[in-house]
Amino acid sequence: MKILDGQRNTYGPLHYRECQGDYRCELDLEDRSLDLYKHQSSIPSLPVPSIDETLDLYLQSVAPLCKDEKEFREAADLLIQFKKSPICCILQNRLIQRAQEFSTSSYLAAWWNTEVYLQDRSPLAFNVSYFFHFSDSIHPEQSTQAGRAAALLRASMIFRQGIVSGQSSTDFVGRGANRKPMCATAYKYMFNSCRIPCRGQDYYKLYDPSIYRHVVVMHRNHFYTFSLFHESNSNGQEGCCTLLTFEEIKTQIEMILDDTSGEASPIGLLTAQNRDTWARQRAILLSDGNKEALEAIESGVLLLSLEEDAPASRQEIARALWHGNGRNRFLDKCIQLFVFRNAKAGLLGEHAMLDGMPMSVYADFIITRLHRSQIDLGRGAVRDLPKPQKLQFYFSPSVLSSIYFAGKLYQHLIHAHTVNVTLFHGFGKHKIIKEYSCSPDAFVQVAIQVAYRRLFGKSTATYEAIQTRSFLHGRTETARSCSRQSAEFARSMAEENSTSSPAKKKSLLLDAVKGHVNYMHRAAQGRGVDRHLLALRHLIDTEKDGAVPFFEQNPLLKRSSTWQISTSHLSHELFDGWGWGPVVPDGFGIAYSVKKNCIQFNIACLRDLGQNLPEFDPLECDWAQRMGDSFDSSLIDMSHLFEDSDSNAATMTPKL
């Protein structure tokens, strides 16, 4: 959105901004004199890597994916031709020029935000959204649904106040002389924000947080709103308001839970559809007189879903958070908190304008401070409060029909996907670090390679998300986990008649771990393969440049970036799980946490891995379950390599 004269540092006369994916358009909302943003001016821009370095790293990364030596030689020849061609230097120079033009942002951010997210027409559920599962509260006042919800809301508002006021501290990465500030831009898209469906490309709405202070609550498909502040005067300034106490928020939530109205039509199902489909139906809702209700939802601080279900196991909770039945949710909101009837809780995040790491900072704040009793939940008197307002929707027959068919489609998607939560208790990060002298993350990444190889007899393209927030407007880079070293180790562990000794396997494992750590460091420095190649490809002018065989006639390039394994690592002792879906039909979405004494995996995939096999029986072949079992056996066998006993080699578990 172009900033109009007189609107700088404001949200304009309509009290909101429309964000099209270019972070530069909202830079004026960051006051660099405040703690949150004071380091922004010193954070470097994402560097443009050396083209030779990127291409050499690319060639190394595709080697384990080649079918044979002939395919690797062909890939090397294609790369050499590209290196020697004039277009290689031309594209690199264009990228350097773009980086200079985007010196107040990143050469990549606008492309990434729009093409990867806002232009993606896939339904948010199963394809884009991610969830965090919070561990149970140990405090009695949070043992009920209303109590847990009120505590989470109050903690959320305290975190939000730090963001809105700019008084929150900047995030840092590294230690000592290597300590660096991290970009804070993402935080302003977290609260009072909503993704808006639009044909071809969505956009984000950011609402003025000094005006919009209400929360949106869903229960039995109804929407309710209430202000989280006592307005102490009429000028509407944030500083003149006081946050509701825990008991006051709890009272409001109890009033909603006590509402005896039956279930409403589940409008939330419409948000779970193809984005163009939802855009058309939203336009109909607006024309039917629902503008005020939709704006109340979209402008709310966040959305709280009070669920009637009571999932008990980690696997049940994972499914309930990730997709549920699609009804009591509104997927366009950036933050959606869920609290179930048994006080289990978590959140669902919309991914377009910020990644999981900033969201995990928010989640860490609320659950850690509540756990440590650092959020005031005092039982003061409940003052007179306006009752929660129930939003009224008017549904035409066409909208009701759309909701019905959206529900049918959603049920199909639920049954098409499977989730497995594997909790490995053999060891955790303490043993990996102290006894194995390995990086916990790299150790698990290598285990993933072994587990996949044992199931499918081959290596495959594997993505690990590495944050690049140490650069201005940085989001993520890919660590390509399938390397020569990890593939060689996986092969030695998967072959039933392997001639490699335990000592040799251990050496291969340590090489694989070291190689992955090196790649992670390069990726965190903005020196990976994938974002650089993506940018170069964007800069091809087909009319001027013609065909570029390296990009257009290179099946190995496509195969090496078709992520059959998409992974990310987030560890927190008060998270009981997290996850998302696969990014390709025959792939796995694998979220994992390496805790002190255990390793947890959340594995999601299509039940048939997208094969549509007529003889497929999901009850006999649950690929997520099989992958979880393979993780267990792979981790056990890898631990045996560090034990000084030849007998352990004979007890290794067989290939699954």
C-alpha positions as CSV (number, residue, x, y, z in Angstrom):
1,M,0.0,0.0,0.0
2,K,1.3,3.4,-0.9
3,I,1.7,5.7,2.1
4,L,-0.4,8.8,1.5
5,D,0.7,12.3,2.6
6,G,-0.4,12.9,6.2
7,Q,-0.7,9.2,7.0
8,R,2.9,8.4,7.8
9,N,3.3,6.8,11.3
10,T,-0.5,6.3,11.3
11,Y,-3.0,3.8,10.2
12,G,-4.9,6.4,8.1
13,P,-8.4,7.7,8.3
14,L,-9.9,4.2,8.2
15,H,-7.6,3.1,11.1
16,Y,-6.0,0.2,9.2
17,R,-3.3,-0.5,6.6
18,E,-3.5,-2.9,3.7
19,C,-0.3,-4.8,3.3
20,Q,0.6,-6.4,0.0
21,G,3.7,-8.2,1.2
22,D,6.4,-5.5,0.8
23,Y,7.7,-4.8,4.3
24,R,8.9,-1.4,3.2
25,C,5.4,0.0,3.0
26,E,5.0,-0.3,6.8
27,L,8.4,0.8,7.9
28,D,7.0,4.1,9.1
29,L,5.1,2.2,11.8
30,E,8.5,1.3,13.5
31,D,9.7,4.0,15.8
32,R,13.4,3.5,15.9
33,S,13.7,5.3,19.2
34,L,11.9,2.5,21.0
35,D,13.5,-0.5,22.5
36,L,11.9,-3.0,20.1
37,Y,13.0,-1.3,16.9
38,K,16.2,0.6,18.0
39,H,18.5,-1.9,16.4
40,Q,16.7,-2.0,13.1
41,S,19.0,0.6,11.5
42,S,22.1,-1.4,12.4
43,I,20.9,-4.8,11.2
44,P,22.5,-5.7,7.8
45,S,20.6,-6.5,4.7
46,L,20.5,-10.0,3.4
47,P,23.8,-10.6,1.5
48,V,23.9,-11.6,-2.1
49,P,26.1,-14.8,-2.1
50,S,28.8,-15.5,-4.5
51,I,27.4,-17.2,-7.6
52,D,30.3,-19.7,-7.7
53,E,29.8,-20.5,-4.0
54,T,26.1,-21.2,-4.5
55,L,26.5,-23.3,-7.6
56,D,29.3,-25.4,-6.0
57,L,27.1,-26.0,-3.0
58,Y,24.2,-26.8,-5.2
59,L,26.2,-29.5,-7.0
60,Q,27.3,-31.0,-3.8
61,S,23.7,-31.1,-2.5
62,V,22.3,-32.9,-5.5
63,A,24.9,-35.7,-5.6
64,P,23.0,-38.1,-3.3
65,L,19.8,-37.5,-5.2
66,C,21.2,-38.7,-8.6
67,K,20.1,-42.0,-9.9
68,D,23.5,-42.9,-11.1
69,E,26.9,-41.4,-12.0
70,K,25.7,-40.5,-15.5
71,E,23.0,-38.2,-14.1
72,F,25.5,-36.5,-11.9
73,R,27.8,-35.8,-14.8
74,E,25.0,-34.4,-16.8
75,A,24.1,-32.1,-13.9
76,A,27.7,-31.0,-13.6
77,D,27.9,-30.3,-17.3
78,L,24.7,-28.2,-17.2
79,L,26.0,-26.3,-14.3
80,I,29.4,-25.6,-16.0
81,Q,27.6,-24.4,-19.1
82,F,25.5,-22.0,-17.0
83,K,28.6,-20.7,-15.1
84,K,30.3,-20.0,-18.4
85,S,27.3,-18.4,-20.1
86,P,26.9,-14.6,-20.1
87,I,23.4,-14.9,-18.6
88,C,24.9,-16.2,-15.3
89,C,26.8,-13.0,-14.7
90,I,23.9,-10.9,-16.0
91,L,21.5,-12.4,-13.5
92,Q,23.9,-12.0,-10.6
93,N,24.4,-8.4,-11.5
94,R,20.7,-7.8,-11.7
95,L,20.3,-9.4,-8.2
96,I,23.1,-7.1,-6.8
97,Q,21.2,-4.1,-8.3
98,R,18.0,-5.3,-6.7
99,A,19.6,-5.7,-3.4
100,Q,20.8,-2.1,-3.6
101,E,17.3,-0.9,-4.5
102,F,15.9,-2.8,-1.5
103,S,18.6,-1.6,0.9
104,T,15.8,-0.7,3.5
105,S,14.5,-4.3,3.3
106,S,15.7,-7.5,1.6
107,Y,16.0,-8.4,-2.1
108,L,14.0,-11.5,-1.2
109,A,11.2,-10.5,1.2
110,A,8.6,-9.1,-1.1
111,W,9.0,-12.0,-3.5
112,W,8.8,-14.5,-0.7
113,N,5.8,-12.9,1.1
114,T,3.8,-12.7,-2.1
115,E,4.7,-15.7,-4.2
116,V,5.2,-18.3,-1.4
117,Y,2.3,-17.1,0.7
118,L,-0.1,-14.4,-0.5
119,Q,-0.4,-15.8,-4.0
120,D,-0.7,-19.4,-2.9
121,R,-4.3,-20.4,-3.6
122,S,-4.1,-23.6,-1.4
123,P,-6.4,-23.8,1.6
124,L,-4.7,-22.6,4.7
125,A,-5.6,-25.6,6.8
126,F,-3.3,-28.6,6.0
127,N,-1.1,-26.5,3.7
128,V,0.0,-23.3,5.4
129,S,-1.1,-23.1,9.1
130,Y,1.1,-24.4,11.9
131,F,0.2,-25.2,15.5
132,F,1.8,-25.2,19.0
133,H,0.5,-27.5,21.7
134,F,1.1,-26.0,25.2
135,S,1.8,-28.3,28.2
136,D,-0.8,-28.4,30.9
137,S,-0.9,-25.7,33.5
138,I,0.2,-26.7,37.0
139,H,-1.9,-24.0,38.7
140,P,-5.4,-24.7,40.0
141,E,-7.0,-21.5,38.8
142,Q,-6.1,-22.6,35.2
143,S,-7.5,-26.1,35.5
144,T,-10.9,-25.1,34.0
145,Q,-11.6,-24.0,30.4
146,A,-12.5,-20.5,31.4
147,G,-9.6,-20.1,33.8
148,R,-7.0,-21.4,31.2
149,A,-8.5,-19.1,28.5
150,A,-8.5,-16.1,30.8
151,A,-4.9,-16.6,31.9
152,L,-3.7,-17.0,28.3
153,L,-5.6,-13.9,27.2
154,R,-4.2,-11.8,30.0
155,A,-0.7,-12.9,29.4
156,S,-1.2,-12.3,25.6
157,M,-2.3,-8.8,26.3
158,I,0.7,-8.0,28.4
159,F,3.0,-9.3,25.6
160,R,1.0,-7.2,23.1
161,Q,1.4,-4.1,25.2
162,G,5.2,-4.5,25.0
163,I,4.9,-4.7,21.2
164,V,2.5,-1.8,20.7
165,S,4.4,0.5,23.1
166,G,7.7,-0.6,21.6
167,Q,9.0,-1.4,25.1
168,S,9.7,-5.1,24.4
169,S,13.3,-5.9,24.1
170,T,14.9,-6.8,20.8
171,D,15.5,-10.5,20.2
172,F,19.2,-11.5,20.0
173,V,21.0,-14.5,18.6
174,G,24.5,-15.7,19.6
175,R,26.6,-15.1,22.7
176,G,29.4,-12.7,23.6
177,A,31.1,-11.1,20.7
178,N,28.9,-13.0,18.3
179,R,25.7,-11.7,19.9
180,K,23.5,-10.0,17.2
181,P,20.2,-8.3,17.2
182,M,17.4,-9.9,15.2
183,C,14.9,-8.1,13.0
184,A,11.7,-7.1,14.8
185,T,9.6,-6.2,11.8
186,A,7.4,-9.4,12.1
187,Y,5.9,-8.4,15.5
188,K,3.8,-5.6,14.1
189,Y,1.9,-8.1,12.0
190,M,1.0,-10.4,14.9
191,F,-1.9,-8.7,16.7
192,N,-5.0,-6.8,15.3
193,S,-4.2,-8.4,11.9
194,C,-5.9,-10.6,9.4
195,R,-5.2,-12.2,6.1
196,I,-7.9,-11.1,3.6
197,P,-8.7,-13.4,0.7
198,C,-8.6,-11.7,-2.8
199,R,-8.6,-13.3,-6.2
200,G,-5.1,-14.0,-7.4
201,Q,-3.3,-12.6,-4.3
202,D,-4.4,-12.1,-0.7
203,Y,-3.3,-9.1,1.4
204,Y,-3.0,-8.4,5.1
205,K,-5.0,-5.9,7.1
206,L,-3.2,-4.2,10.0
207,Y,-5.6,-2.4,12.3
208,D,-4.7,0.4,14.7
209,P,-3.9,-1.3,18.0
210,S,-4.7,2.0,19.9
211,I,-8.3,1.8,18.7
212,Y,-9.1,-1.9,18.4
213,R,-8.7,-3.5,21.8
214,H,-11.3,-6.3,21.6
215,V,-10.8,-10.0,21.5
216,V,-12.9,-12.3,19.3
217,V,-14.2,-15.4,20.9
218,M,-15.7,-18.4,19.2
219,H,-18.0,-21.0,20.8
220,R,-20.3,-23.3,19.1
221,N,-19.6,-21.5,15.8
222,H,-20.8,-18.2,17.3
223,F,-18.6,-15.1,17.4
224,Y,-18.4,-12.9,20.4
225,T,-16.4,-9.8,21.2
226,F,-15.5,-7.9,24.3
227,S,-13.0,-5.2,25.1
228,L,-10.0,-6.3,27.1
229,F,-9.6,-2.9,28.6
230,H,-11.6,-0.6,30.9
231,E,-12.0,2.7,29.1
232,S,-11.3,5.4,31.7
233,N,-12.1,8.4,29.5
234,S,-13.4,9.3,26.2
235,N,-10.3,10.1,24.2
236,G,-9.6,6.4,23.4
237,Q,-5.9,6.6,24.2
238,E,-4.2,3.3,25.2
239,G,-2.5,5.0,28.2
240,C,-5.9,5.9,29.6
241,C,-7.1,2.4,29.8
242,T,-6.5,-0.4,32.2
243,L,-6.3,-4.1,31.3
244,L,-9.1,-6.3,32.6
245,T,-8.0,-8.5,35.5
246,F,-7.9,-12.3,35.3
247,E,-11.2,-12.6,37.1
248,E,-12.9,-10.1,34.8
249,I,-11.7,-11.8,31.7
250,K,-12.7,-15.2,33.2
251,T,-16.2,-13.7,34.0
252,Q,-16.6,-12.6,30.4
253,I,-15.6,-16.0,29.1
254,E,-17.9,-17.8,31.5
255,M,-20.8,-15.7,30.2
256,I,-20.0,-16.9,26.7
257,L,-19.7,-20.5,27.8
258,D,-23.1,-20.2,29.6
259,D,-24.8,-18.9,26.4
260,T,-27.5,-21.6,25.7
261,S,-27.9,-20.7,22.0
262,G,-27.6,-23.7,19.8
263,E,-24.8,-24.1,17.2
264,A,-24.6,-21.4,14.5
265,S,-23.8,-22.0,10.9
266,P,-20.0,-22.7,10.8
267,I,-18.9,-19.7,8.7
268,G,-15.3,-20.6,9.7
269,L,-15.4,-23.5,7.2
270,L,-15.4,-20.9,4.4
271,T,-11.9,-19.7,5.5
272,A,-10.6,-23.3,5.0
273,Q,-11.2,-23.4,1.2
274,N,-9.2,-22.5,-1.8
275,R,-8.4,-18.8,-1.4
276,D,-10.1,-17.7,-4.6
277,T,-13.3,-19.6,-3.6
278,W,-13.2,-18.0,-0.2
279,A,-12.7,-14.5,-1.8
280,R,-15.8,-14.9,-3.9
281,Q,-17.9,-16.1,-0.9
282,R,-16.5,-13.3,1.3
283,A,-17.7,-10.8,-1.3
284,I,-21.2,-12.3,-1.1
285,L,-21.1,-12.1,2.7
286,L,-20.2,-8.4,2.5
287,S,-23.0,-7.7,0.1
288,D,-25.5,-9.5,2.4
289,G,-24.9,-7.0,5.2
290,N,-22.1,-8.7,7.1
291,K,-19.4,-6.0,6.8
292,E,-19.6,-4.9,10.4
293,A,-19.4,-8.5,11.7
294,L,-16.5,-9.4,9.5
295,E,-14.6,-6.3,10.4
296,A,-15.1,-7.0,14.1
297,I,-13.4,-10.4,13.5
298,E,-10.6,-9.1,11.3
299,S,-9.7,-6.2,13.6
300,G,-9.7,-8.1,16.8
301,V,-6.5,-8.5,18.9
302,L,-6.6,-12.2,18.3
303,L,-9.2,-15.0,18.1
304,L,-9.9,-17.4,21.0
305,S,-11.7,-20.6,20.2
306,L,-13.5,-22.3,23.1
307,E,-13.8,-25.9,22.0
308,E,-16.4,-28.4,23.2
309,D,-14.1,-31.4,22.5
310,A,-11.8,-32.8,25.2
311,P,-8.8,-34.4,23.4
312,A,-6.6,-36.3,25.7
313,S,-3.6,-37.8,23.9
314,R,-0.9,-35.8,22.2
315,Q,-2.0,-37.2,18.9
316,E,-5.6,-36.2,19.5
317,I,-4.6,-32.7,20.5
318,A,-2.3,-32.4,17.5
319,R,-5.2,-33.1,15.2
320,A,-7.6,-31.0,17.1
321,L,-5.3,-28.0,16.9
322,W,-4.0,-28.5,13.4
323,H,-7.4,-28.9,11.7
324,G,-10.1,-30.0,14.1
325,N,-13.5,-30.3,12.3
326,G,-13.0,-26.9,10.6
327,R,-16.0,-25.3,12.2
328,N,-15.1,-23.3,15.3
329,R,-12.2,-21.4,13.8
330,F,-11.4,-18.5,11.5
331,L,-8.1,-19.4,9.7
332,D,-7.3,-15.9,8.4
333,K,-6.5,-14.5,11.9
334,C,-2.7,-14.4,12.5
335,I,-3.1,-15.8,16.1
336,Q,-5.9,-18.2,17.1
337,L,-5.8,-19.6,20.6
338,F,-7.6,-22.8,21.4
339,V,-8.7,-23.9,24.8
340,F,-10.6,-27.3,25.0
341,R,-13.2,-28.4,27.5
342,N,-10.5,-30.1,29.6
343,A,-8.3,-27.0,29.7
344,K,-5.8,-28.4,27.1
345,A,-4.6,-25.5,25.0
346,G,-2.5,-24.3,22.1
347,L,-2.5,-22.0,19.1
348,L,-2.8,-22.0,15.4
349,G,-0.7,-19.5,13.4
350,E,-1.2,-17.9,10.0
351,H,2.1,-18.0,8.1
352,A,2.1,-15.2,5.5
353,M,3.8,-12.3,7.1
354,L,5.8,-13.9,9.9
355,D,7.4,-17.3,10.7
356,G,7.2,-19.7,13.6
357,M,10.1,-18.2,15.5
358,P,8.6,-14.8,16.3
359,M,5.4,-16.7,17.2
360,S,7.4,-19.0,19.4
361,V,8.7,-15.9,21.3
362,Y,5.1,-14.9,22.0
363,A,4.2,-18.4,23.0
364,D,7.2,-18.7,25.2
365,F,6.3,-15.5,27.0
366,I,2.8,-16.5,27.8
367,I,3.3,-20.1,28.9
368,T,6.6,-19.6,30.7
369,R,5.4,-16.5,32.7
370,L,2.1,-18.2,33.5
371,H,4.0,-21.3,34.6
372,R,6.3,-19.2,36.9
373,S,3.4,-17.2,38.2
374,Q,4.9,-14.0,36.7
375,I,1.6,-12.9,35.3
376,D,-0.8,-11.1,37.8
377,L,-3.8,-13.4,38.1
378,G,-4.9,-11.7,41.4
379,R,-8.5,-12.2,42.4
380,G,-9.6,-8.6,42.7
381,A,-13.2,-7.5,42.6
382,V,-15.0,-7.8,39.2
383,R,-16.1,-4.3,38.1
384,D,-19.2,-3.7,36.1
385,L,-18.5,-4.8,32.5
386,P,-20.5,-4.6,29.3
387,K,-21.6,-8.1,28.3
388,P,-19.8,-9.8,25.4
389,Q,-21.4,-8.9,22.1
390,K,-22.6,-11.7,19.9
391,L,-21.9,-10.9,16.2
392,Q,-24.9,-11.4,13.9
393,F,-24.5,-12.8,10.5
394,Y,-27.0,-12.9,7.7
395,F,-26.7,-15.9,5.4
396,S,-28.2,-16.1,1.9
397,P,-29.2,-19.5,0.6
398,S,-26.1,-19.5,-1.6
399,V,-23.8,-18.9,1.4
400,L,-25.5,-21.7,3.4
401,S,-24.9,-24.0,0.4
402,S,-21.3,-23.0,0.2
403,I,-20.8,-23.7,4.0
404,Y,-22.4,-27.2,3.5
405,F,-20.1,-28.1,0.6
406,A,-17.0,-26.5,2.3
407,G,-17.8,-28.9,5.2
408,K,-17.9,-31.9,2.9
409,L,-14.6,-31.0,1.4
410,Y,-13.0,-30.4,4.8
411,Q,-14.1,-33.9,6.0
412,H,-12.5,-35.3,2.9
413,L,-9.2,-33.5,3.7
414,I,-9.3,-34.7,7.3
415,H,-9.6,-38.3,6.2
416,A,-6.9,-37.9,3.5
417,H,-4.3,-36.9,6.1
418,T,-2.8,-38.8,9.0
419,V,-0.7,-37.6,11.9
420,N,1.6,-39.5,14.3
421,V,3.2,-38.1,17.4
422,T,6.2,-40.1,18.4
423,L,7.8,-39.5,21.8
424,F,11.3,-41.1,21.9
425,H,12.4,-41.6,25.5
426,G,15.8,-43.3,24.9
427,F,17.7,-40.1,25.3
428,G,17.6,-36.3,24.6
429,K,19.9,-33.4,24.1
430,H,21.8,-33.9,27.3
431,K,23.1,-37.3,26.2
432,I,23.6,-36.2,22.6
433,I,25.8,-33.3,23.7
434,K,27.6,-34.7,26.7
435,E,28.2,-38.3,25.6
436,Y,28.0,-38.2,21.8
437,S,29.5,-34.7,21.4
438,C,27.0,-33.9,18.6
439,S,24.7,-31.1,17.7
440,P,21.2,-32.3,18.8
441,D,19.6,-30.8,15.8
442,A,22.1,-32.3,13.3
443,F,21.9,-35.7,15.1
444,V,18.1,-35.8,14.6
445,Q,18.4,-34.6,11.0
446,V,20.7,-37.5,10.2
447,A,18.3,-39.9,12.0
448,I,15.6,-38.6,9.7
449,Q,17.7,-39.6,6.7
450,V,18.2,-43.1,8.1
451,A,14.5,-43.5,8.9
452,Y,13.4,-42.5,5.4
453,R,16.1,-44.6,3.7
454,R,14.9,-47.7,5.7
455,L,11.3,-47.1,4.6
456,F,11.8,-46.2,1.0
457,G,15.3,-47.5,0.1
458,K,16.5,-44.2,-1.2
459,S,17.5,-40.7,-0.1
460,T,15.3,-37.7,-0.9
461,A,15.3,-33.9,-0.9
462,T,15.0,-32.7,2.7
463,Y,14.3,-29.1,3.9
464,E,15.1,-27.8,7.3
465,A,14.0,-24.2,7.9
466,I,16.8,-22.0,9.2
467,Q,15.8,-18.5,10.4
468,T,17.7,-15.5,8.9
469,R,16.3,-12.8,11.2
470,S,19.8,-11.6,11.9
471,F,19.3,-9.8,8.6
472,L,16.8,-7.0,7.9
473,H,13.5,-8.5,7.0
474,G,15.0,-11.9,6.9
475,R,12.7,-14.9,7.1
476,T,14.2,-18.3,6.4
477,E,16.8,-20.2,4.3
478,T,16.9,-23.9,3.6
479,A,19.4,-26.3,5.0
480,R,19.5,-29.2,2.6
481,S,19.8,-32.1,5.0
482,C,20.3,-34.8,2.5
483,S,24.0,-34.6,1.8
484,R,26.7,-37.0,0.5
485,Q,27.7,-37.6,4.1
486,S,24.2,-38.2,5.5
487,A,23.2,-40.3,2.5
488,E,26.3,-42.5,2.9
489,F,25.7,-43.0,6.6
490,A,22.0,-43.7,6.0
491,R,22.9,-46.3,3.4
492,S,25.3,-48.0,5.8
493,M,22.5,-48.2,8.4
494,A,19.8,-49.3,6.1
495,E,21.5,-52.1,4.2
496,E,20.8,-55.4,5.8
497,N,24.2,-56.8,4.7
498,S,26.3,-53.8,5.3
499,T,30.0,-54.5,5.6
500,S,30.7,-51.3,7.5
501,S,31.9,-51.9,11.0
502,P,30.3,-50.0,14.0
503,A,33.4,-47.9,14.1
504,K,33.1,-47.0,10.5
505,K,29.4,-46.2,10.9
506,K,30.2,-44.0,13.8
507,S,32.8,-42.1,11.7
508,L,30.3,-41.7,8.9
509,L,27.7,-40.4,11.4
510,L,30.1,-37.8,12.9
511,D,31.0,-36.6,9.3
512,A,27.3,-36.3,8.5
513,V,26.6,-34.3,11.7
514,K,29.6,-32.0,11.0
515,G,28.5,-31.5,7.4
516,H,25.0,-30.5,8.5
517,V,26.2,-28.1,11.2
518,N,28.3,-26.4,8.5
519,Y,25.4,-26.1,6.2
520,M,23.2,-24.7,9.0
521,H,25.8,-22.0,9.7
522,R,26.0,-21.0,6.0
523,A,22.2,-20.9,5.7
524,A,21.9,-18.7,8.8
525,Q,24.4,-16.4,7.2
526,G,22.2,-16.1,4.1
527,R,24.6,-18.3,2.0
528,G,22.4,-21.3,1.2
529,V,21.4,-22.5,-2.2
530,D,17.6,-22.1,-2.5
531,R,16.9,-18.5,-1.8
532,H,19.7,-17.3,-4.1
533,L,18.6,-19.6,-7.0
534,L,15.0,-18.5,-6.5
535,A,16.0,-14.9,-6.8
536,L,18.1,-15.5,-9.9
537,R,15.2,-17.3,-11.5
538,H,12.9,-14.4,-10.8
539,L,15.2,-12.1,-12.7
540,I,15.1,-14.0,-16.0
541,D,13.6,-11.8,-18.7
542,T,12.3,-14.4,-21.1
543,E,12.0,-12.0,-24.0
544,K,15.5,-10.6,-23.6
545,D,17.3,-13.7,-22.2
546,G,15.5,-16.5,-23.9
547,A,15.6,-20.0,-22.3
548,V,18.1,-20.6,-19.5
549,P,18.7,-24.4,-19.6
550,F,20.0,-24.6,-16.1
551,F,16.6,-23.5,-14.7
552,E,14.3,-24.7,-17.4
553,Q,15.8,-28.0,-18.6
554,N,17.1,-29.3,-15.3
555,P,15.0,-32.1,-13.8
556,L,17.5,-32.5,-11.0
557,L,17.1,-28.9,-9.9
558,K,13.4,-29.5,-9.6
559,R,13.8,-32.8,-7.8
560,S,16.3,-31.4,-5.4
561,S,13.8,-28.7,-4.4
562,T,10.7,-30.9,-4.2
563,W,10.7,-31.3,-0.5
564,Q,9.4,-34.8,0.2
565,I,10.7,-34.2,3.8
566,S,10.0,-30.7,5.2
567,T,11.3,-30.3,8.7
568,S,11.9,-27.7,11.4
569,H,13.2,-27.8,15.0
570,L,11.7,-26.0,17.9
571,S,12.5,-27.2,21.5
572,H,10.7,-25.9,24.6
573,E,10.1,-27.8,27.8
574,L,6.6,-26.3,28.1
575,F,5.6,-27.1,24.5
576,D,4.0,-30.5,24.2
577,G,4.2,-30.6,20.5
578,W,3.9,-28.6,17.3
579,G,3.5,-29.2,13.6
580,W,2.2,-28.6,10.1
581,G,1.4,-30.5,7.0
582,P,3.4,-31.9,4.1
583,V,4.4,-29.5,1.3
584,V,4.1,-32.0,-1.5
585,P,1.5,-34.9,-1.9
586,D,4.0,-37.7,-1.5
587,G,5.9,-35.9,1.4
588,F,6.1,-35.6,5.1
589,G,5.9,-32.6,7.4
590,I,8.1,-33.4,10.3
591,A,8.3,-31.0,13.3
592,Y,10.5,-32.1,16.1
593,S,11.7,-31.0,19.6
594,V,14.9,-32.2,21.2
595,K,14.2,-31.9,24.9
596,K,16.5,-32.7,27.9
597,N,15.7,-36.4,28.0
598,C,13.5,-37.2,25.1
599,I,12.9,-36.3,21.4
600,Q,9.4,-35.6,20.1
601,F,8.3,-35.8,16.5
602,N,5.0,-34.7,14.9
603,I,4.7,-36.4,11.5
604,A,2.0,-35.5,9.1
605,C,1.3,-36.8,5.6
606,L,-1.4,-37.9,3.2
607,R,-2.5,-41.4,4.2
608,D,-1.6,-42.8,0.8
609,L,1.3,-40.4,0.2
610,G,-0.6,-39.1,-2.8
611,Q,-0.3,-42.4,-4.7
612,N,-4.1,-43.0,-5.0
613,L,-3.5,-46.7,-5.0
614,P,-6.7,-48.7,-5.5
615,E,-5.4,-51.5,-3.2
616,F,-4.4,-49.0,-0.5
617,D,-5.6,-49.8,3.0
618,P,-4.9,-46.9,5.4
619,L,-5.5,-49.1,8.4
620,E,-2.7,-51.5,7.4
621,C,-0.3,-48.8,6.1
622,D,-0.2,-45.6,8.1
623,W,2.9,-43.9,6.7
624,A,3.1,-41.4,9.5
625,Q,3.0,-44.3,12.1
626,R,5.6,-46.2,10.1
627,M,7.9,-43.2,9.9
628,G,7.6,-42.7,13.6
629,D,8.5,-46.3,14.2
630,S,11.5,-45.9,11.9
631,F,12.6,-42.9,13.9
632,D,12.6,-45.0,17.1
633,S,14.7,-47.8,15.6
634,S,17.1,-45.4,13.9
635,L,17.8,-43.4,17.0
636,I,18.4,-46.6,19.0
637,D,20.8,-47.9,16.4
638,M,22.6,-44.7,16.2
639,S,23.1,-44.6,20.0
640,H,24.5,-48.1,19.8
641,L,27.4,-46.8,17.7
642,F,28.6,-44.8,20.8
643,E,28.6,-47.8,23.1
644,D,32.0,-49.6,23.4
645,S,30.7,-53.2,22.8
646,D,30.8,-55.2,19.6
647,S,27.7,-57.1,20.8
648,N,25.6,-54.1,20.2
649,A,26.2,-54.2,16.5
650,A,24.5,-57.6,16.4
651,T,21.4,-56.3,18.1
652,M,20.6,-53.6,15.7
653,T,17.0,-53.5,14.6
654,P,16.4,-54.7,11.1
655,K,15.2,-52.6,8.2
656,L,11.4,-51.9,8.5
